[in-house]
Amino acid sequence: MEAFNLTPPQWVESAIHTFDFCCPKCGASTMEAKAAWINRRSPVYTANSRPKWQEFYHCHCNASWWAWSSDRPPSKYTRINWTFGKK
């Protein structure tokens, strides 16, 4: 399954909205999902005019869930240096 395919997979129909950005059934993270699909055809705009999308996940426990891209917690793999050369 291609996450950026314009046609949603069938498992999206049974997805439930979660606010914790993990599987509501077993607590698995997005990294443990069997499949993912991003609804990029219908962005919603936040108060500061930034787009957000629905991210859908099909978990290894067969539960399907979605959350807003803007609700994604910061990644532990992203390292941003905001000092810009300050010592």
N, CA, C and O atoms as a Tinker XYZ file with bonds, in Angstrom:
   348  protein
     1  N      0.849000   -1.183000    0.000000    73     2
     2  CA     0.000000    0.000000    0.000000    64     1     3
     3  C      0.886000    1.235000    0.000000    63     2     4     5
     4  O      1.815000    1.356000    0.799000    81     3
     5  N      0.589000    2.117000   -0.882000    73     3     6
     6  CA     1.313000    3.378000   -0.998000    64     5     7
     7  C      0.645000    4.433000   -0.124000    63     6     8     9
     8  O     -0.536000    4.728000   -0.309000    81     7
     9  N      1.376000    4.998000    0.816000    73     7    10
    10  CA     0.822000    5.975000    1.758000    64     9    11
    11  C      0.294000    7.233000    1.070000    63    10    12    13
    12  O     -0.587000    7.906000    1.606000    81    11
    13  N      0.826000    7.558000   -0.117000    73    11    14
    14  CA     0.425000    8.781000   -0.801000    64    13    15
    15  C     -0.515000    8.521000   -1.978000    63    14    16    17
    16  O     -0.763000    9.428000   -2.773000    81    15
    17  N     -1.036000    7.317000   -2.104000    73    15    18
    18  CA    -1.996000    6.987000   -3.147000    64    17    19
    19  C     -3.229000    7.882000   -2.985000    63    18    20    21
    20  O     -3.653000    8.144000   -1.860000    81    19
    21  N     -3.799000    8.345000   -4.074000    73    19    22
    22  CA    -4.972000    9.211000   -3.986000    64    21    23
    23  C     -6.232000    8.444000   -3.588000    63    22    24    25
    24  O     -7.168000    9.027000   -3.042000    81    23
    25  N     -6.255000    7.147000   -3.858000    73    23    26
    26  CA    -7.405000    6.323000   -3.514000    64    25    27
    27  C     -7.183000    5.691000   -2.149000    63    26    28    29
    28  O     -6.181000    5.006000   -1.943000    81    27
    29  N     -8.103000    5.911000   -1.211000    73    27    30
    30  CA    -7.905000    5.332000    0.126000    64    29    31
    31  C     -8.093000    3.822000    0.122000    63    30    32    33
    32  O     -8.916000    3.296000   -0.628000    81    31
    33  N     -7.330000    3.123000    0.960000    73    31    34
    34  CA    -7.527000    1.679000    1.085000    64    33    35
    35  C     -8.838000    1.392000    1.822000    63    34    36    37
    36  O     -9.363000    2.266000    2.512000    81    35
    37  N     -9.356000    0.205000    1.685000    73    35    38
    38  CA   -10.646000   -0.143000    2.282000    64    37    39
    39  C    -10.620000   -0.078000    3.808000    63    38    40    41
    40  O    -11.640000    0.254000    4.413000    81    39
    41  N     -9.504000   -0.380000    4.443000    73    39    42
    42  CA    -9.436000   -0.405000    5.904000    64    41    43
    43  C     -9.632000    0.986000    6.522000    63    42    44    45
    44  O     -9.897000    1.094000    7.719000    81    43
    45  N     -9.506000    2.044000    5.724000    73    43    46
    46  CA    -9.703000    3.418000    6.215000    64    45    47
    47  C    -11.153000    3.627000    6.675000    63    46    48    49
    48  O    -11.409000    4.403000    7.596000    81    47
    49  N    -12.086000    2.941000    6.037000    73    47    50
    50  CA   -13.508000    3.109000    6.351000    64    49    51
    51  C    -13.845000    2.803000    7.810000    63    50    52    53
    52  O    -14.774000    3.393000    8.362000    81    51
    53  N    -13.107000    1.895000    8.438000    73    51    54
    54  CA   -13.396000    1.524000    9.823000    64    53    55
    55  C    -12.488000    2.226000   10.832000    63    54    56    57
    56  O    -12.543000    1.920000   12.023000    81    55
    57  N    -11.654000    3.161000   10.375000    73    55    58
    58  CA   -10.704000    3.841000   11.254000    64    57    59
    59  C    -11.419000    4.747000   12.249000    63    58    60    61
    60  O    -12.406000    5.407000   11.923000    81    59
    61  N    -10.894000    4.759000   13.464000    73    59    62
    62  CA   -11.441000    5.650000   14.490000    64    61    63
    63  C    -10.412000    6.729000   14.811000    63    62    64    65
    64  O     -9.206000    6.511000   14.697000    81    63
    65  N    -10.906000    7.889000   15.213000    73    63    66
    66  CA   -10.032000    9.020000   15.533000    64    65    67
    67  C     -9.439000    8.818000   16.923000    63    66    68    69
    68  O    -10.157000    8.507000   17.873000    81    67
    69  N     -8.135000    8.995000   17.032000    73    67    70
    70  CA    -7.458000    8.926000   18.320000    64    69    71
    71  C     -6.684000   10.216000   18.544000    63    70    72    73
    72  O     -6.243000   10.859000   17.592000    81    71
    73  N     -6.525000   10.583000   19.787000    73    71    74
    74  CA    -5.811000   11.811000   20.126000    64    73    75
    75  C     -4.408000   11.538000   20.664000    63    74    76    77
    76  O     -3.624000   12.469000   20.849000    81    75
    77  N     -4.089000   10.275000   20.916000    73    75    78
    78  CA    -2.795000    9.916000   21.507000    64    77    79
    79  C     -1.740000    9.530000   20.480000    63    78    80    81
    80  O     -0.609000    9.224000   20.858000    81    79
    81  N     -2.072000    9.536000   19.206000    73    79    82
    82  CA    -1.176000    9.188000   18.109000    64    81    83
    83  C     -0.555000    7.809000   18.283000    63    82    84    85
    84  O      0.629000    7.597000   18.021000    81    83
    85  N     -1.393000    6.879000   18.735000    73    83    86
    86  CA    -1.010000    5.475000   18.811000    64    85    87
    87  C     -2.278000    4.644000   18.677000    63    86    88    89
    88  O     -3.385000    5.175000   18.762000    81    87
    89  N     -2.120000    3.354000   18.470000    73    87    90
    90  CA    -3.272000    2.475000   18.288000    64    89    91
    91  C     -4.133000    2.483000   19.554000    63    90    92    93
    92  O     -3.624000    2.235000   20.647000    81    91
    93  N     -5.426000    2.764000   19.415000    73    91    94
    94  CA    -6.291000    2.792000   20.593000    64    93    95
    95  C     -6.576000    1.403000   21.160000    63    94    96    97
    96  O     -7.038000    1.276000   22.294000    81    95
    97  N     -6.300000    0.365000   20.374000    73    95    98
    98  CA    -6.575000   -1.002000   20.823000    64    97    99
    99  C     -5.395000   -1.609000   21.587000    63    98   100   101
   100  O     -5.577000   -2.180000   22.662000    81    99
   101  N     -4.183000   -1.483000   21.027000    73    99   102
   102  CA    -3.026000   -2.131000   21.665000    64   101   103
   103  C     -1.922000   -1.161000   22.083000    63   102   104   105
   104  O     -0.970000   -1.570000   22.748000    81   103
   105  N     -2.029000    0.119000   21.708000    73   103   106
   106  CA    -1.037000    1.113000   22.095000    64   105   107
   107  C      0.198000    1.164000   21.217000    63   106   108   109
   108  O      1.152000    1.870000   21.544000    81   107
   109  N      0.208000    0.425000   20.097000    73   107   110
   110  CA     1.372000    0.403000   19.205000    64   109   111
   111  C      1.588000    1.767000   18.552000    63   110   112   113
   112  O      0.637000    2.511000   18.312000    81   111
   113  N      2.832000    2.077000   18.273000    73   111   114
   114  CA     3.174000    3.344000   17.626000    64   113   115
   115  C      2.951000    3.256000   16.117000    63   114   116   117
   116  O      2.665000    2.184000   15.584000    81   115
   117  N      3.083000    4.372000   15.451000    73   115   118
   118  CA     2.945000    4.404000   13.997000    64   117   119
   119  C      4.011000    3.553000   13.320000    63   118   120   121
   120  O      3.779000    3.019000   12.236000    81   119
   121  N      5.166000    3.423000   13.942000    73   119   122
   122  CA     6.263000    2.631000   13.373000    64   121   123
   123  C      5.924000    1.139000   13.320000    63   122   124   125
   124  O      6.532000    0.390000   12.555000    81   123
   125  N      4.971000    0.714000   14.119000    73   123   126
   126  CA     4.586000   -0.694000   14.164000    64   125   127
   127  C      3.404000   -1.016000   13.248000    63   126   128   129
   128  O      2.990000   -2.172000   13.160000    81   127
   129  N      2.862000   -0.019000   12.573000    73   127   130
   130  CA     1.691000   -0.215000   11.717000    64   129   131
   131  C      2.039000   -1.057000   10.487000    63   130   132   133
   132  O      3.150000   -0.993000    9.962000    81   131
   133  N      1.053000   -1.850000   10.042000    73   131   134
   134  CA     1.210000   -2.658000    8.830000    64   133   135
   135  C      1.121000   -1.785000    7.585000    63   134   136   137
   136  O      1.771000   -2.051000    6.575000    81   135
   137  N      0.311000   -0.748000    7.675000    73   135   138
   138  CA     0.092000    0.120000    6.523000    64   137   139
   139  C     -0.263000    1.525000    7.006000    63   138   140   141
   140  O     -0.719000    1.719000    8.133000    81   139
   141  N     -0.045000    2.479000    6.140000    73   139   142
   142  CA    -0.383000    3.874000    6.434000    64   141   143
   143  C     -0.931000    4.522000    5.176000    63   142   144   145
   144  O     -0.565000    4.152000    4.061000    81   143
   145  N     -1.810000    5.487000    5.367000    73   143   146
   146  CA    -2.337000    6.262000    4.241000    64   145   147
   147  C     -2.571000    7.682000    4.727000    63   146   148   149
   148  O     -3.114000    7.892000    5.812000    81   147
   149  N     -2.161000    8.654000    3.925000    73   147   150
   150  CA    -2.319000   10.063000    4.273000    64   149   151
   151  C     -3.333000   10.689000    3.328000    63   150   152   153
   152  O     -3.167000   10.641000    2.109000    81   151
   153  N     -4.376000   11.275000    3.890000    73   151   154
   154  CA    -5.419000   11.924000    3.096000    64   153   155
   155  C     -4.958000   13.329000    2.743000    63   154   156   157
   156  O     -5.284000   14.290000    3.441000    81   155
   157  N     -4.212000   13.446000    1.676000    73   155   158
   158  CA    -3.669000   14.740000    1.260000    64   157   159
   159  C     -4.598000   15.479000    0.307000    63   158   160   161
   160  O     -4.285000   16.588000   -0.127000    81   159
   161  N     -5.736000   14.876000   -0.022000    73   159   162
   162  CA    -6.678000   15.530000   -0.932000    64   161   163
   163  C     -7.547000   16.546000   -0.210000    63   162   164   165
   164  O     -8.115000   17.433000   -0.847000    81   163
   165  N     -7.661000   16.436000    1.086000    73   163   166
   166  CA    -8.553000   17.313000    1.850000    64   165   167
   167  C     -7.842000   17.935000    3.041000    63   166   168   169
   168  O     -8.156000   17.602000    4.184000    81   167
   169  N     -6.890000   18.833000    2.799000    73   167   170
   170  CA    -6.220000   19.446000    3.952000    64   169   171
   171  C     -7.165000   20.380000    4.705000    63   170   172   173
   172  O     -8.091000   20.959000    4.136000    81   171
   173  N     -6.904000   20.499000    5.967000    73   171   174
   174  CA    -7.612000   21.443000    6.825000    64   173   175
   175  C     -6.564000   22.464000    7.236000    63   174   176   177
   176  O     -5.398000   22.115000    7.417000    81   175
   177  N     -6.960000   23.706000    7.384000    73   175   178
   178  CA    -5.994000   24.739000    7.734000    64   177   179
   179  C     -6.186000   25.185000    9.183000    63   178   180   181
   180  O     -7.307000   25.421000    9.635000    81   179
   181  N     -5.075000   25.294000    9.892000    73   179   182
   182  CA    -5.098000   25.704000   11.287000    64   181   183
   183  C     -5.294000   27.215000   11.378000    63   182   184   185
   184  O     -5.345000   27.907000   10.361000    81   183
   185  N     -5.402000   27.712000   12.595000    73   183   186
   186  CA    -5.610000   29.144000   12.826000    64   185   187
   187  C     -4.479000   29.992000   12.239000    63   186   188   189
   188  O     -4.708000   31.131000   11.832000    81   187
   189  N     -3.263000   29.444000   12.193000    73   187   190
   190  CA    -2.138000   30.200000   11.634000    64   189   191
   191  C     -1.894000   29.843000   10.161000    63   190   192   193
   192  O     -0.790000   30.029000    9.649000    81   191
   193  N     -2.926000   29.331000    9.487000    73   191   194
   194  CA    -2.915000   29.030000    8.039000    64   193   195
   195  C     -1.960000   27.918000    7.629000    63   194   196   197
   196  O     -1.534000   27.862000    6.476000    81   195
   197  N     -1.621000   27.038000    8.555000    73   195   198
   198  CA    -0.783000   25.888000    8.217000    64   197   199
   199  C     -1.688000   24.694000    7.921000    63   198   200   201
   200  O     -2.663000   24.470000    8.638000    81   199
   201  N     -1.378000   23.922000    6.871000    73   199   202
   202  CA    -2.222000   22.772000    6.553000    64   201   203
   203  C     -1.945000   21.594000    7.490000    63   202   204   205
   204  O     -0.837000   21.417000    7.996000    81   203
   205  N     -2.984000   20.808000    7.698000    73   203   206
   206  CA    -2.826000   19.553000    8.425000    64   205   207
   207  C     -3.649000   18.508000    7.687000    63   206   208   209
   208  O     -4.648000   18.835000    7.046000    81   207
   209  N     -3.226000   17.243000    7.779000    73   207   210
   210  CA    -3.881000   16.154000    7.079000    64   209   211
   211  C     -4.251000   15.048000    8.042000    63   210   212   213
   212  O     -3.716000   14.952000    9.147000    81   211
   213  N     -5.178000   14.216000    7.600000    73   211   214
   214  CA    -5.507000   13.021000    8.351000    64   213   215
   215  C     -4.474000   11.955000    8.001000    63   214   216   217
   216  O     -4.239000   11.676000    6.825000    81   215
   217  N     -3.860000   11.360000    9.021000    73   215   218
   218  CA    -2.932000   10.251000    8.834000    64   217   219
   219  C     -3.639000    8.996000    9.330000    63   218   220   221
   220  O     -4.035000    8.922000   10.493000    81   219
   221  N     -3.796000    8.024000    8.462000    73   219   222
   222  CA    -4.480000    6.775000    8.789000    64   221   223
   223  C     -3.460000    5.660000    8.949000    63   222   224   225
   224  O     -2.488000    5.582000    8.198000    81   223
   225  N     -3.689000    4.794000    9.940000    73   223   226
   226  CA    -2.790000    3.668000   10.207000    64   225   227
   227  C     -3.595000    2.395000   10.393000    63   226   228   229
   228  O     -4.655000    2.388000   11.019000    81   227
   229  N     -3.060000    1.315000    9.832000    73   227   230
   230  CA    -3.654000   -0.012000   10.005000    64   229   231
   231  C     -2.657000   -0.811000   10.843000    63   230   232   233
   232  O     -1.586000   -1.189000   10.367000    81   231
   233  N     -3.024000   -1.056000   12.080000    73   231   234
   234  CA    -2.124000   -1.654000   13.058000    64   233   235
   235  C     -1.937000   -3.154000   12.844000    63   234   236   237
   236  O     -2.749000   -3.808000   12.190000    81   235
   237  N     -0.864000   -3.680000   13.402000    73   235   238
   238  CA    -0.605000   -5.121000   13.337000    64   237   239
   239  C     -1.669000   -5.921000   14.085000    63   238   240   241
   240  O     -1.795000   -7.125000   13.861000    81   239
   241  N     -2.440000   -5.277000   14.972000    73   239   242
   242  CA    -3.527000   -5.948000   15.696000    64   241   243
   243  C     -4.845000   -5.857000   14.910000    63   242   244   245
   244  O     -5.897000   -6.259000   15.407000    81   243
   245  N     -4.780000   -5.330000   13.692000    73   243   246
   246  CA    -5.908000   -5.168000   12.765000    64   245   247
   247  C     -6.847000   -4.019000   13.095000    63   246   248   249
   248  O     -7.880000   -3.881000   12.440000    81   247
   249  N     -6.536000   -3.197000   14.073000    73   247   250
   250  CA    -7.320000   -1.988000   14.335000    64   249   251
   251  C     -6.882000   -0.913000   13.342000    63   250   252   253
   252  O     -5.719000   -0.865000   12.944000    81   251
   253  N     -7.806000   -0.067000   12.952000    73   251   254
   254  CA    -7.506000    1.064000   12.065000    64   253   255
   255  C     -7.825000    2.349000   12.807000    63   254   256   257
   256  O     -8.863000    2.454000   13.460000    81   255
   257  N     -6.933000    3.324000   12.708000    73   255   258
   258  CA    -7.113000    4.574000   13.427000    64   257   259
   259  C     -6.510000    5.723000   12.632000    63   258   260   261
   260  O     -5.718000    5.518000   11.712000    81   259
   261  N     -6.904000    6.945000   13.011000    73   259   262
   262  CA    -6.337000    8.120000   12.358000    64   261   263
   263  C     -6.146000    9.232000   13.378000    63   262   264   265
   264  O     -6.768000    9.248000   14.440000    81   263
   265  N     -5.258000   10.167000   13.017000    73   263   266
   266  CA    -4.989000   11.348000   13.833000    64   265   267
   267  C     -4.567000   12.475000   12.889000    63   266   268   269
   268  O     -4.157000   12.226000   11.755000    81   267
   269  N     -4.669000   13.699000   13.361000    73   267   270
   270  CA    -4.238000   14.844000   12.560000    64   269   271
   271  C     -2.707000   14.914000   12.532000    63   270   272   273
   272  O     -2.051000   14.657000   13.542000    81   271
   273  N     -2.153000   15.259000   11.388000    73   271   274
   274  CA    -0.702000   15.386000   11.256000    64   273   275
   275  C     -0.150000   16.428000   12.224000    63   274   276   277
   276  O      0.982000   16.298000   12.690000    81   275
   277  N     -0.925000   17.446000   12.529000    73   275   278
   278  CA    -0.477000   18.498000   13.447000    64   277   279
   279  C     -0.400000   18.007000   14.900000    63   278   280   281
   280  O      0.226000   18.662000   15.733000    81   279
   281  N     -1.019000   16.881000   15.210000    73   279   282
   282  CA    -0.993000   16.320000   16.563000    64   281   283
   283  C      0.149000   15.333000   16.774000    63   282   284   285
   284  O      0.322000   14.800000   17.870000    81   283
   285  N      0.930000   15.090000   15.718000    73   283   286
   286  CA     2.043000   14.138000   15.816000    64   285   287
   287  C      3.064000   14.661000   16.830000    63   286   288   289
   288  O      3.491000   15.812000   16.741000    81   287
   289  N      3.453000   13.824000   17.788000    73   287   290
   290  CA     4.460000   14.273000   18.756000    64   289   291
   291  C      5.823000   14.426000   18.088000    63   290   292   293
   292  O      6.072000   13.806000   17.054000    81   291
   293  N      6.697000   15.232000   18.654000    73   291   294
   294  CA     8.043000   15.396000   18.085000    64   293   295
   295  C      8.775000   14.057000   18.060000    63   294   296   297
   296  O      8.637000   13.244000   18.974000    81   295
   297  N      9.541000   13.844000   17.021000    73   295   298
   298  CA    10.292000   12.602000   16.880000    64   297   299
   299  C     11.578000   12.666000   17.690000    63   298   300   301
   300  O     12.238000   13.703000   17.750000    81   299
   301  N     11.924000   11.550000   18.309000    73   299   302
   302  CA    13.195000   11.488000   19.031000    64   301   303
   303  C     14.366000   11.423000   18.057000    63   302   304   305
   304  O     15.518000   11.576000   18.462000    81   303
   305  N     14.076000   11.194000   16.764000    73   303   306
   306  CA    15.116000   11.105000   15.751000    64   305   307
   307  C     15.426000   12.453000   15.110000    63   306   308   309
   308  O     16.424000   12.589000   14.402000    81   307
   309  N     14.585000   13.437000   15.353000    73   307   310
   310  CA    14.803000   14.773000   14.809000    64   309   311
   311  C     15.619000   15.580000   15.799000    63   310   312   313
   312  O     15.272000   15.689000   16.975000    81   311
   313  N     16.692000   16.133000   15.309000    73   311   314
   314  CA    17.546000   16.941000   16.171000    64   313   315
   315  C     17.663000   18.320000   15.551000    63   314   316   317
   316  O     18.286000   18.489000   14.504000    81   315
   317  N     17.075000   19.282000   16.187000    73   315   318
   318  CA    17.110000   20.653000   15.682000    64   317   319
   319  C     18.022000   21.476000   16.586000    63   318   320   321
   320  O     17.856000   21.497000   17.805000    81   319
   321  N     18.963000   22.137000   15.982000    73   319   322
   322  CA    19.867000   22.994000   16.718000    64   321   323
   323  C     19.402000   24.435000   16.541000    63   322   324   325
   324  O     19.615000   25.041000   15.491000    81   323
   325  N     18.768000   24.973000   17.569000    73   323   326
   326  CA    18.235000   26.329000   17.489000    64   325   327
   327  C     19.258000   27.388000   17.909000    63   326   328   329
   328  O     18.943000   28.578000   17.911000    81   327
   329  N     20.461000   26.979000   18.258000    73   327   330
   330  CA    21.452000   27.953000   18.719000    64   329   331
   331  C     22.100000   28.723000   17.586000    63   330   332   333
   332  O     22.565000   29.841000   17.805000    81   331
   333  N     22.149000   28.168000   16.383000    73   331   334
   334  CA    22.718000   28.816000   15.225000    64   333   335
   335  C     24.087000   29.418000   15.487000    63   334   336   337
   336  O     24.318000   30.600000   15.231000    81   335
   337  N     24.984000   28.605000   15.995000    73   335   338
   338  CA    26.350000   29.040000   16.188000    64   337   339
   339  C     26.653000   29.689000   17.520000    63   338   340   341
   340  O     27.806000   30.029000   17.785000    81   339
   341  N     25.643000   29.872000   18.377000    73   339   342
   342  CA    25.905000   30.448000   19.705000    64   341   343
   343  C     26.659000   29.440000   20.544000    63   342   344   345
   344  O     26.452000   28.234000   20.416000    81   343
   345  N     27.517000   29.927000   21.387000    73   343   346
   346  CA    28.312000   29.036000   22.251000    64   345   347
   347  C     27.795000   29.045000   23.664000    63   346   348
   348  O     28.341000   28.355000   24.525000    81   347
